[in-house]
Amino acid sequence: MGMQAERRWSAWVNGSEYAGTGGRLFDVEEPAVGRTLAQVVKLNEEDVGYAVGVASGAFEDGRWANVSATARGKALLKLAQRIRDSARNLAELETRQVGKPISDAYDEVMTAADCFEFYAGAANKVHGHTIPVSAPGLDYTLRVPVGVVALIVPWNFPFLITAWKVAPALAMGNSVIVKPASLTPITALILGPLAQAAGVPDGVFNVITGPGREVGEALVKDPRVDKIAFTGETSTGSRILQLAAADIKRVSLELGGKSPTIVFADVDVDRVAQLTVQSAYANGGQDCCARSRVLVHESIAEEYQESLVEHARRLKIGDPLDPDVQMGPLVSAAHRQRIQAFIRDGVAEGAQLVLDPQTIDLPEAGHYLGPAVFVKPPDDARIVREEIFGPVTTVQTFRTEDEAIRLANATDYGLSGSVFSRDLGQALRVAHRVRSGTMSVNSIKSVHLESPFGGFKKSGLGRELGVEALDLYTEVKNVFVGLD
């Protein structure tokens, strides 16, 4: 495929482009230049009902659900290869719609292909059980698809997180409707024809576009939708739970984070500071796993802070299509203004801004913002408690292991985190006591395709990735065969 961004995009329903009934469009912006990248069809409630009907019909007639798991796996394997074949085009479009560095976008597209490959292999390895019961007979369980699943995807990793949800849902035989974020819908739309070419039947994989308040809510409310998987902001997740309650829909949520990096006194300070910059400012800090809250032992705090600021200043910020750039623009002007308001609040609350983003040279066009570092913030400051979702890091100090754990857990979130210490016993004690769904020891890696990912507290419900994700997209059915 060549570049296709500067065009009008339709939704993808029932194996073909779908322009909807309202004749409306919305603009998708290129954040690096602040100009319109493409126009996309804005669907309405009637269109959502049509798409759900298509997916429901595809599920009911068994065109995918009744296909053997082995055959489904082979189709997903073909889809993985088609993604790899289109990787450069997909990565460029991802970069242009999100603003993320092209090297990151390419890695994410290739990881999305790996994700389809992983679940292609898992499709025929989900087993039921035989159970010895007291009555004379044979009792066994089946893992059956949930039905029509609505997959609502955020703007920060649009193609990758689409793959996280679509791959296990299709592997288990469900019909799928993807609702991408309106800021970044293009790469999800490309997945439609790729899935069709790989052998996924028409109507089984659909992508609908439009605003969350109209299209997303209509999708969540439709009684024919059996399950919702949402990644995004916590208050939206709460709203989805409320709407889903009416029909007792199955819901899984991957929500916000305020993840800590806990640094003990025995570490290589400069190395850990360098890793902190990678984890806090990757994707412009627009990452629910961003380690934006640093807790450092007071004996090394000054050395660590100096190193952190030095490494943050060295970040190469600029055109995200430049392969050497490490940080591109933020996703929109409105989002940049939100981050700037957090920075102003941090100063007003008494935190020391030791790296002011206004001192960083940035491109004139586009929605760029340099990295910020705060030290000595009050424990109850907004910048410490709330998810900023931008290139802002706070540094607090601790004296004891117990104090570090208390500070780490002093948040409504529990998604991710890291602990750095040469004392492995100490590191593991802390990793076990921090209330978080994912913890890394002497590493900043949170996410592995093979491992479950998800959060405690307000960070969500359920686990994506790994074999655990298959539980989200199946129901357990028990069958008893009497022998008397």
C-alpha positions as CSV (number, residue, x, y, z in Angstrom):
1,M,0.0,0.0,0.0
2,G,1.1,3.6,-0.6
3,M,0.3,6.5,1.6
4,Q,-3.5,6.9,1.9
5,A,-3.9,9.5,4.6
6,E,-5.0,12.5,2.5
7,R,-8.4,11.1,1.6
8,R,-11.9,10.5,2.9
9,W,-12.2,7.3,5.0
10,S,-15.4,5.3,5.5
11,A,-16.2,2.9,8.3
12,W,-15.8,-0.8,7.6
13,V,-19.0,-2.9,8.0
14,N,-20.0,-6.3,6.6
15,G,-16.8,-6.6,4.5
16,S,-16.9,-3.3,2.7
17,E,-16.6,0.5,3.2
18,Y,-19.7,2.0,4.9
19,A,-20.4,5.7,4.5
20,G,-23.3,5.8,7.0
21,T,-26.7,7.5,6.6
22,G,-26.0,11.0,7.9
23,G,-23.5,12.3,5.4
24,R,-21.3,13.7,8.1
25,L,-17.5,13.8,8.4
26,F,-15.0,14.7,11.0
27,D,-11.4,15.8,10.6
28,V,-8.3,13.9,11.8
29,E,-5.4,16.1,12.5
30,E,-1.7,15.6,12.1
31,P,-0.3,16.8,15.4
32,A,3.2,17.4,14.2
33,V,2.0,20.1,11.8
34,G,-1.4,21.1,13.2
35,R,-3.2,20.5,9.9
36,T,-5.9,18.2,8.8
37,L,-4.6,14.8,7.8
38,A,-7.8,13.1,6.6
39,Q,-11.6,13.2,6.9
40,V,-13.5,10.2,8.3
41,V,-17.2,9.3,8.2
42,K,-19.1,10.3,11.4
43,L,-21.7,7.7,12.0
44,N,-24.9,8.0,14.1
45,E,-27.0,5.8,16.3
46,E,-28.8,4.3,13.3
47,D,-25.5,3.3,11.8
48,V,-24.4,1.7,15.0
49,G,-27.6,-0.3,15.1
50,Y,-26.9,-1.5,11.6
51,A,-23.3,-2.5,12.4
52,V,-24.4,-4.4,15.5
53,G,-27.1,-6.2,13.5
54,V,-24.5,-7.2,10.9
55,A,-22.2,-8.6,13.7
56,S,-25.0,-10.3,15.5
57,G,-26.2,-12.0,12.2
58,A,-22.6,-13.1,11.5
59,F,-22.4,-14.7,15.0
60,E,-25.8,-16.3,14.9
61,D,-25.3,-18.0,11.5
62,G,-22.0,-19.4,12.7
63,R,-19.9,-18.3,9.8
64,W,-17.0,-17.8,12.2
65,A,-18.0,-19.1,15.5
66,N,-18.7,-22.6,14.1
67,V,-15.5,-22.7,12.1
68,S,-12.9,-25.0,13.6
69,A,-10.5,-23.3,16.0
70,T,-7.6,-24.6,13.8
71,A,-9.1,-22.8,10.8
72,R,-9.6,-19.6,12.7
73,G,-6.0,-19.8,13.9
74,K,-4.8,-20.2,10.3
75,A,-6.7,-17.1,9.2
76,L,-5.2,-15.0,12.1
77,L,-1.7,-16.3,11.0
78,K,-2.4,-15.0,7.5
79,L,-3.5,-11.7,9.0
80,A,-0.3,-11.4,11.0
81,Q,1.7,-11.7,7.8
82,R,-0.4,-9.2,5.9
83,I,0.2,-6.7,8.8
84,R,4.0,-7.3,8.4
85,D,3.7,-6.8,4.7
86,S,2.0,-3.5,5.3
87,A,4.1,-2.5,8.3
88,R,5.9,0.6,6.8
89,N,2.7,2.1,5.5
90,L,0.8,1.4,8.8
91,A,3.7,2.8,10.9
92,E,3.8,6.0,8.9
93,L,0.0,6.5,9.2
94,E,0.3,5.8,12.9
95,T,3.0,8.3,13.3
96,R,1.1,11.0,11.4
97,Q,-2.2,10.5,13.3
98,V,-0.7,10.1,16.8
99,G,2.6,12.1,16.6
100,K,4.6,9.2,18.0
101,P,8.2,8.6,16.7
102,I,8.3,6.5,13.6
103,S,10.7,4.0,15.1
104,D,8.2,3.4,18.0
105,A,5.2,3.2,15.5
106,Y,7.0,0.6,13.4
107,D,7.8,-1.5,16.5
108,E,4.2,-1.3,17.6
109,V,2.9,-2.5,14.2
110,M,5.3,-5.4,14.2
111,T,4.2,-6.3,17.8
112,A,0.6,-6.2,16.7
113,A,1.5,-8.8,14.0
114,D,3.1,-10.8,16.8
115,C,-0.1,-10.5,18.8
116,F,-2.2,-12.0,16.0
117,E,0.4,-14.7,15.6
118,F,0.3,-15.5,19.4
119,Y,-3.5,-15.9,19.4
120,A,-3.5,-17.8,16.1
121,G,-1.5,-20.4,18.0
122,A,-3.7,-20.2,21.1
123,A,-7.0,-20.7,19.2
124,N,-7.0,-24.5,19.2
125,K,-5.4,-24.9,22.7
126,V,-8.3,-23.8,24.9
127,H,-9.7,-26.8,26.6
128,G,-12.6,-27.7,28.8
129,H,-12.6,-30.2,31.6
130,T,-14.3,-33.5,32.5
131,I,-15.6,-33.4,36.1
132,P,-16.3,-36.3,38.4
133,V,-19.8,-35.6,39.7
134,S,-21.9,-37.6,42.2
135,A,-24.7,-38.6,39.7
136,P,-24.0,-41.4,37.2
137,G,-22.9,-39.7,34.0
138,L,-20.3,-37.7,32.1
139,D,-19.9,-34.0,33.1
140,Y,-17.7,-31.7,31.0
141,T,-17.2,-28.0,30.3
142,L,-16.8,-26.1,27.0
143,R,-15.3,-22.7,26.4
144,V,-17.7,-21.0,23.9
145,P,-17.5,-17.5,22.4
146,V,-19.3,-14.7,24.2
147,G,-21.0,-13.4,21.0
148,V,-20.9,-9.8,19.7
149,V,-18.0,-7.9,21.4
150,A,-17.5,-4.2,21.3
151,L,-13.8,-3.2,21.4
152,I,-13.3,0.5,22.3
153,V,-9.7,1.6,21.7
154,P,-7.8,4.7,22.9
155,W,-5.7,7.2,20.8
156,N,-2.3,6.7,22.4
157,F,-1.5,3.2,20.9
158,P,-4.4,2.8,18.5
159,F,-3.2,0.0,16.2
160,L,-1.4,-2.0,18.9
161,I,-4.3,-2.0,21.4
162,T,-6.7,-2.8,18.6
163,A,-4.7,-5.9,18.0
164,W,-4.6,-6.7,21.7
165,K,-8.4,-6.9,21.8
166,V,-9.2,-8.2,18.3
167,A,-6.8,-11.1,18.2
168,P,-8.1,-13.0,21.2
169,A,-11.7,-12.1,20.4
170,L,-11.5,-13.5,16.9
171,A,-9.4,-16.5,18.0
172,M,-12.3,-17.6,20.3
173,G,-15.0,-17.2,17.6
174,N,-16.6,-13.9,18.5
175,S,-17.9,-11.3,16.1
176,V,-16.2,-8.0,16.6
177,I,-17.0,-4.3,16.4
178,V,-14.0,-1.9,16.9
179,K,-14.7,1.7,17.9
180,P,-11.4,3.6,17.5
181,A,-10.8,7.0,19.1
182,S,-11.9,9.9,16.9
183,L,-8.4,11.4,17.1
184,T,-6.7,8.3,15.6
185,P,-9.1,6.0,13.6
186,I,-7.1,5.4,10.4
187,T,-5.0,2.4,11.1
188,A,-7.9,0.4,12.6
189,L,-9.8,1.1,9.4
190,I,-6.9,-0.4,7.4
191,L,-7.2,-3.6,9.4
192,G,-10.7,-4.3,7.9
193,P,-9.6,-5.1,4.4
194,L,-6.5,-6.9,5.7
195,A,-8.7,-9.2,7.8
196,Q,-11.0,-9.8,4.9
197,A,-8.0,-10.8,2.7
198,A,-6.8,-13.1,5.4
199,G,-10.0,-15.1,5.3
200,V,-12.1,-13.5,8.2
201,P,-15.7,-13.7,6.9
202,D,-17.6,-10.5,6.1
203,G,-19.6,-9.2,9.1
204,V,-17.3,-10.8,11.7
205,F,-14.8,-7.9,11.9
206,N,-16.3,-4.3,11.7
207,V,-14.9,-0.8,12.5
208,I,-17.2,2.1,13.2
209,T,-16.2,5.7,13.5
210,G,-17.6,8.8,15.3
211,P,-17.7,10.5,18.7
212,G,-17.7,8.5,21.8
213,R,-20.7,10.3,23.3
214,E,-22.9,9.3,20.4
215,V,-21.4,6.3,18.7
216,G,-19.6,4.7,21.7
217,E,-22.6,5.1,24.0
218,A,-25.0,3.7,21.4
219,L,-22.7,0.7,21.0
220,V,-22.5,0.1,24.8
221,K,-26.3,0.4,25.2
222,D,-27.3,-1.9,22.3
223,P,-28.7,-5.1,23.9
224,R,-27.3,-7.3,21.1
225,V,-23.8,-6.4,22.3
226,D,-22.7,-9.2,24.7
227,K,-19.4,-7.9,25.9
228,I,-17.4,-4.6,26.0
229,A,-13.6,-4.3,26.2
230,F,-12.5,-0.7,26.8
231,T,-9.1,0.9,27.2
232,G,-9.1,4.6,28.1
233,E,-9.7,7.2,30.8
234,T,-11.1,6.0,34.2
235,S,-14.2,8.2,34.3
236,T,-15.2,6.9,30.9
237,G,-14.7,3.3,32.1
238,S,-17.0,4.1,35.0
239,R,-19.6,5.4,32.6
240,I,-19.4,2.3,30.5
241,L,-19.9,0.1,33.6
242,Q,-23.1,2.1,34.5
243,L,-24.5,1.8,30.9
244,A,-23.6,-1.9,30.7
245,A,-25.4,-2.8,33.9
246,A,-28.8,-2.6,32.4
247,D,-28.2,-5.7,30.2
248,I,-25.6,-7.3,32.6
249,K,-23.0,-7.1,29.8
250,R,-19.6,-8.6,30.3
251,V,-17.1,-5.8,30.7
252,S,-13.3,-5.6,30.9
253,L,-11.6,-2.3,31.5
254,E,-8.0,-1.2,31.2
255,L,-7.9,2.3,32.6
256,G,-5.6,5.0,34.0
257,G,-2.4,4.7,36.0
258,K,-0.1,6.7,38.2
259,S,2.7,4.3,38.2
260,P,5.7,4.6,40.6
261,T,9.4,4.1,40.0
262,I,10.9,3.2,43.4
263,V,14.7,3.8,43.6
264,F,16.7,2.4,46.5
265,A,20.1,3.8,47.5
266,D,22.3,0.9,46.1
267,V,21.6,1.4,42.4
268,D,23.6,2.7,39.5
269,V,22.0,6.2,39.8
270,D,22.7,7.4,36.3
271,R,21.5,4.2,34.6
272,V,18.2,4.3,36.6
273,A,17.7,8.0,35.8
274,Q,18.2,7.2,32.1
275,L,15.6,4.4,32.3
276,T,13.2,6.7,34.1
277,V,13.4,9.1,31.2
278,Q,12.6,6.3,28.8
279,S,9.6,5.1,30.9
280,A,8.2,8.5,31.8
281,Y,8.5,10.3,28.5
282,A,8.1,7.6,25.9
283,N,5.1,8.5,23.6
284,G,5.2,12.0,25.2
285,G,4.2,10.5,28.5
286,Q,0.8,9.6,26.9
287,D,0.9,6.1,28.3
288,C,-1.1,4.6,31.2
289,C,2.0,2.7,32.3
290,A,4.2,5.8,32.3
291,R,6.4,5.8,35.4
292,S,5.6,9.4,36.1
293,R,5.9,9.3,39.9
294,V,9.5,8.7,41.1
295,L,10.1,7.7,44.7
296,V,13.9,7.9,45.5
297,H,15.8,7.2,48.6
298,E,16.8,10.5,50.3
299,S,20.5,9.7,50.4
300,I,20.8,9.7,46.6
301,A,17.9,12.1,45.8
302,E,20.1,15.1,44.7
303,E,22.4,13.0,42.5
304,Y,19.4,11.2,40.9
305,Q,17.5,14.4,40.3
306,E,20.4,16.0,38.5
307,S,20.9,13.0,36.3
308,L,17.2,12.8,35.6
309,V,17.1,16.4,34.4
310,E,20.2,16.0,32.3
311,H,18.9,12.9,30.5
312,A,15.5,14.5,30.0
313,R,17.2,17.6,28.5
314,R,19.0,15.4,26.0
315,L,15.8,13.9,24.5
316,K,15.6,14.6,20.8
317,I,12.3,16.2,20.2
318,G,11.0,17.0,16.7
319,D,9.5,15.7,13.5
320,P,8.2,12.2,14.5
321,L,8.9,10.9,10.9
322,D,12.6,11.5,11.6
323,P,14.0,8.1,12.7
324,D,16.3,9.7,15.2
325,V,13.6,11.6,17.1
326,Q,12.7,10.3,20.5
327,M,9.7,12.4,21.3
328,G,7.1,13.9,19.0
329,P,4.2,16.3,19.6
330,L,1.3,15.7,21.9
331,V,-1.8,14.4,20.2
332,S,-3.8,17.7,20.1
333,A,-3.7,21.3,21.1
334,A,-6.4,20.7,23.7
335,H,-4.4,17.9,25.3
336,R,-1.3,20.1,25.4
337,Q,-3.3,22.9,27.2
338,R,-4.4,20.3,29.7
339,I,-0.8,19.3,30.5
340,Q,0.3,22.9,30.7
341,A,-2.5,23.5,33.3
342,F,-1.2,20.6,35.4
343,I,2.3,22.2,35.3
344,R,0.9,25.6,36.4
345,D,-1.0,23.9,39.2
346,G,2.2,22.0,40.3
347,V,4.0,25.3,40.7
348,A,1.1,26.9,42.5
349,E,0.9,24.0,45.0
350,G,4.5,24.5,45.9
351,A,6.4,21.8,43.9
352,Q,9.8,22.9,42.5
353,L,9.9,22.9,38.7
354,V,13.6,21.9,38.1
355,L,13.1,21.3,34.4
356,D,10.8,23.8,32.8
357,P,9.5,22.7,29.4
358,Q,9.5,26.3,28.3
359,T,13.3,26.1,28.3
360,I,13.4,23.4,25.7
361,D,13.8,24.3,22.0
362,L,10.8,23.0,20.0
363,P,9.5,23.1,16.5
364,E,7.2,26.1,15.9
365,A,4.4,24.2,14.2
366,G,2.5,21.4,15.9
367,H,1.5,20.5,19.4
368,Y,4.9,20.1,21.0
369,L,5.7,20.3,24.7
370,G,9.1,19.6,26.3
371,P,9.7,17.4,29.4
372,A,9.0,18.7,32.9
373,V,10.5,17.5,36.2
374,F,9.1,18.5,39.6
375,V,10.8,17.8,42.9
376,K,9.6,18.1,46.5
377,P,5.9,18.2,45.6
378,P,3.4,18.0,48.5
379,D,2.2,14.5,48.9
380,D,-1.4,15.6,48.2
381,A,-0.6,17.7,45.1
382,R,-2.6,17.1,42.0
383,I,0.5,16.4,40.0
384,V,1.2,13.5,42.5
385,R,-2.3,12.1,42.8
386,E,-3.9,12.5,39.3
387,E,-3.0,11.0,36.0
388,I,-1.4,13.7,33.9
389,F,-0.9,11.7,30.7
390,G,1.9,13.9,29.4
391,P,5.7,14.5,29.8
392,V,5.6,15.4,33.5
393,T,7.6,13.6,36.2
394,T,7.4,14.2,40.0
395,V,10.2,13.1,42.4
396,Q,9.5,12.4,46.0
397,T,11.9,11.0,48.6
398,F,11.7,8.3,51.2
399,R,13.8,7.0,54.1
400,T,12.6,3.4,54.7
401,E,11.2,0.5,52.7
402,D,7.8,0.8,54.4
403,E,7.6,4.5,53.6
404,A,8.4,3.8,50.0
405,I,5.5,1.3,49.8
406,R,3.1,3.7,51.6
407,L,3.9,6.4,49.1
408,A,3.6,4.0,46.1
409,N,0.2,2.8,47.3
410,A,-1.1,6.4,48.0
411,T,-3.1,6.6,44.8
412,D,-6.4,5.5,43.4
413,Y,-4.6,3.6,40.6
414,G,-2.7,0.3,40.5
415,L,-1.6,-0.5,37.0
416,S,2.1,-0.7,36.8
417,G,5.4,0.2,38.4
418,S,9.1,-0.5,38.8
419,V,11.4,-1.1,41.7
420,F,15.2,-0.7,41.4
421,S,17.5,-2.3,44.0
422,R,20.6,-4.6,44.0
423,D,19.0,-6.3,47.1
424,L,16.8,-8.8,45.3
425,G,15.0,-9.8,48.5
426,Q,14.1,-6.1,49.1
427,A,13.0,-5.6,45.5
428,L,10.7,-8.6,45.6
429,R,9.2,-7.6,49.0
430,V,8.4,-4.2,47.6
431,A,7.1,-5.6,44.3
432,H,4.8,-7.9,46.2
433,R,3.4,-5.2,48.5
434,V,2.8,-2.5,45.9
435,R,-0.9,-2.8,44.9
436,S,-0.4,-2.9,41.2
437,G,-1.4,-5.4,38.5
438,T,2.1,-5.3,36.9
439,M,5.5,-4.7,38.6
440,S,8.9,-4.7,37.1
441,V,12.1,-5.3,39.1
442,N,15.2,-3.6,37.8
443,S,13.4,-3.0,34.5
444,I,10.9,-0.6,33.0
445,K,9.1,-3.2,30.8
446,S,5.4,-3.6,31.7
447,V,3.9,-5.4,28.8
448,H,4.6,-8.8,27.3
449,L,2.3,-10.5,24.8
450,E,2.7,-13.7,26.7
451,S,1.8,-12.3,30.1
452,P,-1.4,-11.0,31.7
453,F,-1.7,-7.2,31.8
454,G,-4.2,-5.1,33.8
455,G,-4.7,-3.2,37.0
456,F,-5.9,-3.0,40.5
457,K,-8.3,-0.4,42.0
458,K,-9.4,2.3,39.5
459,S,-7.0,1.0,36.9
460,G,-9.5,-1.5,35.6
461,L,-11.1,-5.0,35.5
462,G,-9.8,-8.1,33.8
463,R,-6.5,-9.0,32.2
464,E,-5.5,-8.6,28.6
465,L,-2.7,-10.4,26.8
466,G,-1.3,-13.8,27.7
467,V,-3.6,-16.8,27.8
468,E,-5.6,-15.0,30.5
469,A,-7.1,-12.7,27.8
470,L,-9.0,-15.7,26.3
471,D,-11.1,-15.7,29.5
472,L,-12.4,-12.3,28.5
473,Y,-13.9,-13.6,25.2
474,T,-15.4,-16.9,26.3
475,E,-18.1,-18.2,28.5
476,V,-17.9,-21.5,30.3
477,K,-20.7,-23.9,29.5
478,N,-21.3,-27.1,31.5
479,V,-22.8,-30.2,29.9
480,F,-24.0,-33.3,31.8
481,V,-24.7,-36.5,30.0
482,G,-26.7,-38.9,32.2
483,L,-25.8,-42.6,31.9
484,D,-28.7,-44.2,33.9
